[in-house]
């Protein structure tokens, strides 16, 4: 197949010619937050199973520490960002906001809204707000 390729440009985009943009960042974040959410849900399910069997919360000291608050923030951010990304896909499914300028603005808004909501939710959960 490469013998038929007569274009001087590479067959796939490379780092030298591909520029980062907000929609690319939000796409990568969507994949990463999916992995974080699945891992977090598995941990929550295991913890609930242990609570049901033993009556005690495993690793309670770590969960209610500053490290636990950071973990909660990451977990909440990943869920909120995934929800917003699904809404964005629903908007795209209707054929709206497909122009690069609008798409980039929507990507920035998603990241900002997810960060803000995750911060507020985490502060409320730990009792700081």
Order of alpha helices (4+ residues) and beta strands (2+ residues): alpha-alpha-alpha-alpha
